[in-house]
Amino acid sequence: MCGITGIFAYNQIGSLYMINLVKAMNKLENRGPDWRGSYIDDTFGLGHRRLSIIDTSRNGDQPMKDETGRYILVYNGEVFNYQELKTGLINKGVSFNSNSDTEVLLKLLIYEGPGCLQKLIGFFSFALLDLEENSILLARDRFGVKPLYYYEDDDKFLFASELKSLLAYNIERHVDNTAVLQYLQFGFIPAPHSIIKGVKKLEPGTYLNVKKRDLRIHRYYDLSEKSVPVTDSYDAAKQKIIELLDDSVKKRMISDVPLGAFLSGGIDSSVIVALASNHNKYLNTFSIGFKDEPFFDETKYAKLVADKFQTNHTVFTLTNEDLLEEVYNVLDYIDEPFSDSSVLPLYILSKRTSKKMKVALSGDGGDEVFGGYNKHFADYKIRQGGFLMNAATALLPLLKQLPSSRNSPFYNKVRQAIKLAEGARLKDADRYLLWCSLNNEATLKGIFTENFWAEAGVGELGQRNKYYQRFFKGKPDINQVLLSDINFVLPNDMLFKADMMSMANSQEVRSPFLDHRLVEYVNGLPSSYKIGESMQKRILQDAFKEVLPKELYRRPKQGFDVPMMKWFKFELRPLIKEQLLEDEFIREQGIFSPEYIKGVKEQLFGGKALDQDKVWNLLVFQYWYRKYIFRYN
């Protein structure tokens, strides 16, 4: 796991930006504190920050050249089947100078080109220079575990693992207005777009080639094309899932540094720990508990799993003060607006566990692959129809008269009922987009000034959103929802969050549920295997029913809402009133309607019900804007 950055100068003006390479590398220090290396010539510059995981010797350092000096690679990620791939190359007469997966990837790319990407089991983003062809090849893994930003103008092509590294090249900082709408809608900015005009994110499952200023993007992986209907019986499918998951876990335990596992007490992380304990009798596991929020504390279930599989278990019990103490550290590390508040406990978990393990196994991806979110079950219920759905739809006008927010169990039920009723009236694709949104289009319009709304490109927002609905075609099925989540929510929210918060603490997170062989198989199973009348992730729970403690079976999914409203009203009040939502700043900024902001502050400090997620969404953007845009204007 590492951080990469680089420049391809098209002319002398572009070459002047080479001076920023070291600064761009320094921005990636947390991603790779173990080693830094660079390559510079008249045309190319490459930078690498290394977090040593496999072959920790200097033989694995990057940028890595082949014997001829023609090819140079910078690489971020892990290829877990590198030993088998290496054996195949050796049998063809290829020689090696290290025991690293980096050299295996380098030689594969030299001898097989981008076609070798289909052979890789793992996650990655990388850049390969071909000095003879005067070209550069970039690629990103199938599901977007590892990020990769890029930028091109008339003078240069730039790339980096993080936006802050790309901005270190002193490119122009103009906000993409449509991306602002996307952020306020979803809480994140989905690929291929970014918050900065001209900066793009390479999409998962694609590679990019630049030669003679000709930039071309190719898709090498599409889950919708790789998945075929599976006709296995339910029992046969359960056994197949166990086999695929076990192999995935085993492969992801390859490491030359300390490895452990996150254990939340939910089904996904518990399955991973159960399988990992078969391959490591001294497995270290870690959980976080919430002292001030007992409703969300799952540590008793994590302990049941840890005791059953005799892991070396550690619990970090957090207070709300512990969460508050890290707010500024998280906000300062995030370099693109992102408002999923669960970044806070994840940041703390990574921070505390990174002192004991450099590599962590996690249950990320289980909900998207097997159908574990409440919205999946709600979608299932709507498709089934019946009296309850008709009643919810009929009661929608009344429900909208009630306060709705996540701040209390009652208001949250109202919020969920409203979303359910609104979704029931929509087509499948539109319902999916609504349930992914914090703010719908009608709400968005009231947030912004008239000028910004007109310039932001609402038509462009609609076109972008249609792209995220592209899997809703043919016969309606829950699998369309899961496929959409794997392509939309997973890389842009869940995996972005896991990568940023773990890398902020120099820790690598591995997700066995995202082995492409498993994902393809499960995606091809009938939706009834995943969601039934009273059960989500049905086949996963049944497959491990006799393995895990009985208390975990059929447990409802337990999320966690960071208790922010008190912070907004007290601890963060000066920041909000004097900086982020200060009247003169809002007018000068010209993005948000002063009337809307005034209303937010009146409700926030007047004790009225507000959805804390929507407030946090707004505050994160403002914090980012002041740091990355306002200071540079």
N, C-alpha and C positions, 0 to 999 in steps of 0.2 A: 504494500500500500504506500502510495507516494503522492507527490504533487508534480505536475509537469507544466511547462510553458515554453513558448517559442515564437520566432518571427521568421517570415520569409519576405525579404526585401525585394520589391520589384524594380527599384531604381535607387539612385543615390539619396533621394529624399527619404525613401523607406529605410535605407541603411542607417540614417541618423538616429532612428529609434532603437538601434541596437544598444545604445547607452543605457536604456531602461531595463535591460534583461536582468541584471543583478537585483534591481529593485523589485521586479516582478517575481523573481525567485524568493526573495525575502518575505513576500506576502504569503508564501506557501510554507513557511517554516514549521507551523504546527503539523502539517501533513507529513513532513519528513525531517525530523530533527537529527537523524543519525548520520546523514551525509548530504553534501551538496556538490553538484557537478555541472559543468556547462561545456558547450561547444559553440564556437563563433568563427565564421569566415566572412567573406565579403557579402554573401547572399543570405546565409542562414544563421540563426542563433537558437540554441536549445538550452533549456534549464531544467534541472531535476532536483527535487528534494526527496530523500530516501527515508522510508520507515522500514528498516530491515526485518524481514519476516522469514524468508527462505534464502538459504546460503547467505548468512550475515557477514561473510568475509568480503574483502575489497573486490573479489572477483565478480560480485553481483552489482557493483556500482554502475551508475549511469551518468550521462549518456553512454550507451554501449555500441561500439563499432564492430563490424565483422572484420575478418582478417585482411580483406582487401582495402578497407577504409572507405568503400563506396557507400555502404549503408550505415546509418546511425539511428538508434532507437531510444526514445524516452517513453516510459511505460508506467502506468498506475493500475495496480490490480493484482489478481492472482489467477493462474491457470492451474487448476487442480489435477488435471490429467497430464501434466507436463512430462512425467516420467515415461508414460506409455508413448507419448508423441516423440520424446527424445530417442527412445529405443528404435522407433520406426525410422527416424532420420539417420541414426547410426548405422542401421542395416543398409542404408542407401549410400554410405560412405561419408556422411557428414561428421566432422569432428567438433568437439566442445572443449572449452577452457574453464567452465565453471559448473556448479551444480544448481544454478538458478533457473527459474522458469523464464526469466527475462531473455536469456540466451536462446532458449528453446523457441520462444515466440519470434525472436529476431531471425533465426535460421528458417523457421517455417515460412515467414513472410518472404524471405529471399528466394526460397525454392518453390513455393506454391502460390505466392501472391495473396490477395484478399480472399481467395477461395478457402484458405486455411481457417478462416474465422468460423466456418461451420463445424470444425473439429474441436473447438475450444470449449471446455467445461470450466466455467468460472465467471469472473467479472473483470472488466478492464476499460480503460481508455488509453490510447497511445498515439504517438506520432512517429513516423518512419521517414527519414530523409533518404532520397536516392540522389547522390551528388552527381552521378553521371547523367541521369535524366533531368536533373534540376527540378525535382518534384518533391512533394510531401504528401504522405498518406496519413489520415487520421481515422480512428474508428472508436466506436463505443459499444459496450456489451449489449446483449439481447434485450434485457429488461431495464437498463438504465441505472444500474447500481452505482456506477462511477460517472461523475459529471464531466462535461467537456464544452467549454465556451469557445467561440471563434469570432473573428472580426476581419473584414476586408474593405479596403478602399483602393484608390488608384495607385497607391505607393507601396502597400504592404498587406500581408496576411498575418494575423496574430492568433494564438490560441492559448488557453490556460485551463487548469482544473477548477479555478474559482474566478468569479467576476472581479474581485478585488485585485487579483494578479493581472488581469487584462487591463484594468483601469490604470495600473501602474505604468503602462506604456504612454500615458498622457494622451489618450485618444479623446475626442470631443464627448462631453457628457450631456447629451440631449435625451430627455425622457421620452420613451415611446408611450404616447398618450393612450393608445388602445390597450397596451399592456397594463396601464394603471386601472383601466376598467376591468380587465381580466383579474387583476389582483384583488380589487374590491369585490369582485363577484365570487372568486374561489378561495381567496386567502393565499394563493400562490400564482406564479406565472408559468403556464405550461409551455414546454418545448414545442416548436423550435424558437419561440420568442423569448426575449428578455426585457428587463425594464429599461435598458439603454438602446436607443436607436442604433442600428447597424451591428449590434452584438446579437449573435444567435447561439442557441444551444444545439449541438449535434443530437439528433433524436436517437433513442435506443434502437439497436439493430441496424444501424447505418454506418457507412464509411464515406469519407470525403477525400477527394484527390485534387490537388492543385498542381497544374503543370502549364507553364507559359501563360500565367495569369488566367488560366481557364479552370474555374472551380466547378466541380461536379460532385453531386451527392448520389450515392447508390444505396438502396435498401438490400441488405443481405439476409435479413430475418424478419418474418412476419408470422406471428403465432396463429393468426387466422388461417394461414395457408399450411402451416405445419401440423395443425391439429386435425385429426380425422375422427369420425364417430367410432367410439369403442363399443364393442358388442359383448364384452366380458360380463359374466354374471356379477351380482353384487358381492358375493363372497370372493370370487376370483379377483375382482377389482380391489377389495380390501387387502388381499395378500400382495398384489402387485404394488400397491401404494407403500406398504411396509417395506418391501424389497427396494423400491426406488429411493425412498427416504433414507433408509439405512445406508445405502451406497453413497447417497449425497452427503450425509453426515460424516461418514468415514473419510471421504475425499476432502472434506473441509476441515478435518482435524490435522492435516499436514501442516507442520509449523516447526521452525527451529527456535521459537521463543515461547514463553508461557502462554497457554491457551485456556480459556474457561467458557462459561455460558451465562447469559442473562436468563433469569428464571422469575417470571412474573407471577406464576400461579395459574395462568390461563392455559388452555389446551395446547396452543401452538408451542410455546417455549417448553412446556412440560414434555411434549412428544420429543422435542429435540434433545432435552436432557436425558430422557429415558434411553434413547438410541446412543447418544454419545457416551453414556456410562458403560455401555457394552464394550467400548473401544478404549476407555480410560477409567480404570478403577479408582483413580484419585482426582476425579474431575472437580474443579473449583466452580461453584455456582454463586450468583449474586442477585439479590433482590433489593428493592427499595420499598419501604413502608411509609405511610403517611400518618404521623402521630395525631395531627389536628383534624384529619379527615378520615375517620374510621370506616365510613361507608365505602371508600375507595381502596381500603387497605386489603391486599390479597396475600399478605405474607404468610398467613396460616396455611393457605393452599400450597404456596411455594415450599413451605417447610414439610408438608406431607410428601411432596415429590422428592425433596432433598433427602428426607429420612428413608424413603423407600429405596432409593438408588444409592444411598450412602455417599453422597457428595460432600465435599468440604464447603459448607454453605455459610455465606456471610449476608447479613441483613443490614442495610443502611436505613435507619429510621429518620425521616425528614419532617421537620416542622414547616409551617408556612413561612417562618422567618428564613429558613434555609433556602426555600425557593426564591424568596424576595432578594436575598443576597446575591443571587446569580443573574438577576434580570439584566443588569447592564453588561455583564460578560457575554451573555447570549446575544443581546441586541448589537453589541459591538462586533461580534464575529460574523453575524449574518450580513452578507454584502448585497443581497437582493431581497426586497420585501417578501416576508414569509410569516404567516400569522398563526400557524398551528401551535397552540400554547403548550402542547406536550413536549416541545423542545426543552422546556425547563427541567422537568424530572429526568429526561434522557441525557441532557448535558451533565447533570449532577451525577447520574449513574456512571457515565463514561469517565467523568473526572475522578471519581473515587475508585473505580475498578481499574483504571489504567495504571495505577501504582502497583497492581498485583497481576495483571494480565495484559499482554499487548494485543491479543486476538480474542474476540468474543463471538460465540455462536448466538444467534438470535432467532426468534420465531417470525421475523418480518416476512410478509407475503402470504402467510397462511389464510388470512381473512379474504384477500383478493382471489386467491386460487380456489379455495373451498367454499366461499360464500358465508363469511362470518359476521358481516356488519348488519346492524339493525335494518338499514335500508334494503338489504338483500331480502330479508324476511318480509318486510313491508311490501316490496315489489311482488313477492310471491303471493301474499294475501290479496293484493289488488287483482292479480291475474286470476285468482280463484273466485273472486267476486263474493256475492252473498249479502246477507242482511247488514252485517257490521260495516261493510264498505259503503252500502247505500245510505246507511244512517250517518256515517262520518261526512259524506258528501253533502247530505241535506243540512247538516248542522254547521257547515263551514261559515256561513255569515255570523252565526252566534259565537263561534269559536274565535273569530277575528276581533270580537269586541273585548276579549279577555287579554290580560297581559301575557306575553310569551317570552321566555328567555331560559337559559340554562342555569340561572342563579338559584333556583329552588326546585325541588322535586315536582311540585304542582305546576309551576310555570313551564317546566321542561316538558311535562306531559301535554300541556296545551300546545306548546311549540311543535311537538311531534305529531299531535292530532291534526294541526293545521297543515303541516307538510304532507301528511298522509292523505288528507282530504283534497288538497290542491293537486297532488300527484295523481290521484285517482281519476281526475277529470282530463288528464293529458295523455297524449300518445306516448308510447314507451320511450322514445328517444328524448322527447321534451321533458318527461318525468325524470329521466336519468340526470339530465343537465340541472334541473331544478334541485334535485337532492344532493348534487355536488356543490351547490352554491350557498354562500352566506347571504348574498343580496341578489334578487332577481333584477331584470332590466328596468322594471318600473321603479323599484327602490333606488337603483343606481342613478337614475336621472335626477332625483331630488338631492343627491349628495354633492353634485358638481355645479360649478358656475355654468351659465348658459354658453359662454364662449368656449370653455374647455370641452363641454359636452359636444358642441358643434365641431370642434377641431379633432376630437378624439377618434372619430371614425366609428360610429355605432354600426354602420354597415359592415365595416371590417371586423368588428367584434362578432357580428352574426356569422360571417364567413369562417372565422376561426373556430367558433363554437360548433359549427356544422362538421368540421373536421373531427372533433372529439366525439361526435355522434355516428361516425361512419360504420360502426359495426352493427347498427340496428337495421338489418335488412333481411329479407326472407321471412320465414316463419318465426313469430315472436317466441322468445325463449329466455329464461333466466341466464343462460350461458352467454347471451349477448351482453348482459349487464356485467358479468364477471370478466369477460374479455375486454370490455371497455375500461373497467377498473384497473386491470393489469397494464393497459396501455396508457391510461390517463392519470388516475389517482396515484397508483403505485410509484411510478418514477418521479412524478412532479411534486408529490407531497411526502409519502412515507419514506421512500428511499433517499430523497433529498435531505430530509430531516435526519435520518440515521447517518448519512455520510457526513453532513456538516457538523453535527454534534459530537460524533466519535472522532472525526479528524481534528476538531478543535482541541481535543485532548490526546492526540497522537495515538489513536487506537483504531484497529481494524475490526469491522463487524462483518461477519459472514452469515448468509441466510440460506440454509439448506432447502427451504421450501421453494427457492428460486432456481433450482437446477432445471435446466430447460427440458430435460427428459421427463421429469416429474410433471412440470407444468403442462407440457403437451399432452401427456396421458390424461391428466385430470380434466383438462379443458375439453377433451373428447368424450368424457363420460356423460351420461344423461343427467340433466339438471336435477332430476328426482333423487339421484344418489347423493346430492349435496344439501338440498333443502327440502324438508318435508313439512307436514302439518304442524309439528311442534318442535322441530329440531333444525338448527343450522349446523353447517359443517358435519352433516350426518355421517358420511362414510369415514371421515377422519376420526370422529369420536368412536364409531363402532370398531374401526380397525385397531384402536389402542385401548378399547374398553377393559380388556383383561390385563393390560399392562400397567395402566396408571391407577392411582388411588381412586376408589369408587366415588369419592366426594366430587371429583372433577367432571364426572359424566353428566351431561345435560345441564351443566352450569350455564346460566345466561352470561353473555359477554359483559365484562366489566371494564368500562373506560375510566378516564380520570380527567376531571375538569379542574384546572388550576384556579384557586379561589382569588380572583383578581379584583373584584369590585371594591373590597376594603382597601386594597393598595391604591386604586384609582382615587378614592375619596380622601385618603390620608397620606401614606408614604410617597406616592407618586404625584400627589396633587400639585406641588410647585412646578414639577417638570411639565405637567399637562397645561396648567394655566399660564405659566410664564414663558414657555417655549413652544411646545408642540401644537397647542391650540390657541396661542396668543393672537388676539384680534389683528394687530398690524401685520404679523407674519402671515396669517391666513389671507389677508387682502393682497399683500405683496406676492405671495405664492401664486394666486390666481387659479387654483385648481378646485378647491372646495367652496361650496356656497357658504358665505358668512352666516346666513340664516340657519342653515343646517347645523353648522358647528356651534352656533349659539344655542340651538335647541339641545344638542348633545350635552353641552356643559350644564345647562339648566337642569336637565334630567339627571345627569351624573352626580352633580353636587347638591341636588335638591331632594335626593332620596327616592326618585321614581324608578320604576322597573326598566331596566335596559338589558339588552343582550350583551354580555361581557365579551363574547367572541367578536361581535361587530365593532365594539369600542377598541378592543385590542388590535383588530385588523387595521383600523384607522391610525392608532398610535404608532404601530410598527412602521407604517409607511412614513409617517411624519418624522420619526426618529431617523430612518434611513435617509430621507430627503435632506434633512439638515446636515447630516454627516457627509453625504456623497454628492449632493447637488448644490445646496444653499451656500456652503463654504467655498465653492469653486466659482460662483457667479460674480 
